[in-house]
């Protein structure tokens, strides 16, 4: 890497690479109202492998409640001595997820993405991200922070465990259309492997994606109106957020091979490590390769899933990184 590259890149000459926090929820209790997430074991093994190869100090956790998710994230954010000596920070969350609409004190409706714990309760994705911003984790100031979220961004699962004092309203849902969609529950792939989505349910009712599991009896007609305002998870400085899908879309997971996002993330980083290109390839180029790989996944729809055309998308990312990211080889091991 020449002098100009070094001036345009984050400082990756610290003693440590940094902490990689892995939160993977696969087994949900019957009281949660959510199904298990088979295939996550492959994701978990892949993320362990790839972040260790990138020389991260990996902190892996599995099957956490919403309270435990917040607790573990806060514990890692407070590991100041490690963050001070680190190049960066990474976090992977693989779980059920939703987008909910909350009413603020000023009667403004905002959309929040939430992660569902194995108890069916939720934690705001925003809250986890903010634990590692420059105000709450000063040792990571001016250092890149990466969040990879394998979780649905739809709003049609049963409303569970919302923060008290907020009114939950129904968000806009895409109307089912005909055509080919990517794999979800009960969909046969060319390889005869069934893919699923990281959502609680998919209704077989032709008039609703999840009508049977969405209780609207307590909402007035005004509260049930379509709200178009969308507020995504805020992206702090020097942070990248990568989701498995666009807003209002499902995140797809193969029960044998793992989720589309994390499988592609693994294969792209692994390829760059094996070919020796990881130190010279800007990280955003690798992530663009992840998105490109996700677009190549095509499956034949079943009678049920063909109605959900338009509810799927490749992954996406948003970032406020100010410099290039190059995973230079560590001098200290």
Secondary structure, DSSP 8 states (H G I E B T S, - for coil): --HHHHHHB----SSEEEEEEEEE-----GGGT----TTHHHHHHHHHHHHHHTT-EEEEEES--HHHHHHHHHHHHT-HHHHHTEEEEEEEEESEEEEEEEE-TTS-EEEEEEEE-TTS-EEEHHHHHHTTSTTT-GGGTTS-EEEEEES---S-S---S--TT---B--------SS-----TTEE-TTS-EEEESSS-----TT-SSGGG---TTS-TTTTS-----------TTEEEEESS-TT-B-EEETTTEEHHHHHHHHHHHHHHHTT-TTTS-HHHHHHHHHHHHHT------TTGGGGTTSB---EEEE---SB------S--
